[in-house]
Amino acid sequence: MVDEKHVVTPWDVSGAVDYKRLINEFGIEEIGPELLKRIEKIAGKNFMLDRKIFFAHRDLKWLLDEYDKGNKFFLYTGRSPSGPIHLGHLMPWIFTKWIQDAFDCELYFQFPDEEKFLFRKDLTYEDAQKYLHENMLDVIALGFNPKKTHFIINTKHADLLYPEACKVAKKLTYSMVKSSFGLDESSNVGQIFYTSMQAVPAFLPSVIKGKKMPCLIPYAVDQDPHFRLTRDILPKIGHHKPASIQCSFLPPLTGMDGKMSSSKEYTAIYSTDTPKEVERKIKKYAFSGGRDTLEEHRRHGGNPDVDISFQYLKYMFEPDDKKLREIYNSYKSGSKTSGELKQIVIEKINSFLKEHQKKRELAKKKVDDFIYKK
Ligand code: TRP
């Protein structure tokens, strides 16, 4: 979807993202209270669902009906290596791990290591390979079950993917791709083919195991065009339409518009940032909903709804609803200052990253266990 103030495509997210509008334009469904209860009954509570960070879906009811009948689903998500991992990437993967544990399912994690090479002028193939390795470490560090998690690397598993991608590609016309992604005559032919590669893991396990299995794809909502096309095509080649669940974007440091960007240091906190860097970035860049002077802040209070430190607590770092509400109220009333709020989030992020970085080091020995083997 593109207009002047609001852009959400797989290549660009900018402006104030209007999620209600996306629900209509993309034809996804809001996750209502009934569905929430149904998930909770099986899997327990999840704050990202309760807080509507994961806010929409396709065919979740069908997926749960199948699950109730004993027909287990597998998970599929992915990451196209193009730069360092930041908190905005980790957020949906943390949720994916929660689903994997709660529903005890297999996860196919795709690394399309050709995607950003094809789509970005400035990214070389060799740099994408370097990031591929780095990015895999971050995924492993989140604690996915190695017995049930399979990395599919597009250029390394080409023998598995390519025959299936061709079956998708045969049903996908240039005009479908063109209108979904805004490609044109000057787009390279790799870009035109690419969606066929991203579609494959949504049914690859069914091919491997020789039986049709339901699939659930968690993703940030900008990936939706790929999966709208995927859902169109799959029934035509004998597979289920994948179910999906969409999340909103962790806002960048600079404020509520757009999303974190790997290439813009002032928008993002990277998984490898040191405690000092985190402190510097939050203090210097994290947009504050506080008032100009302490006196005004005490009198009128701050605005947590636009305050980036508060948003990070809400999205990732304060799972306890009661504690989050207390912070919300004390900031809004002016009893908590911006400086105090920033201090809370700095400590939370740093204690998360300390653990993450430890596990990321250990992951260096585990990469091989995660790469899919026939
Ligand atoms: N296109 C995604 C990216 O730019 C990578 C990706 C591949 C993906 N398959 C996916 C993301 C499935 C979410 C779900 O990073």
Residues whose N, C-alpha, C, O or C-beta is under 5 A from the ligand:
A	BS01	LIG	Y76 T77 G78 R79 S80 Q110 Q198 P218 Y219 Q223
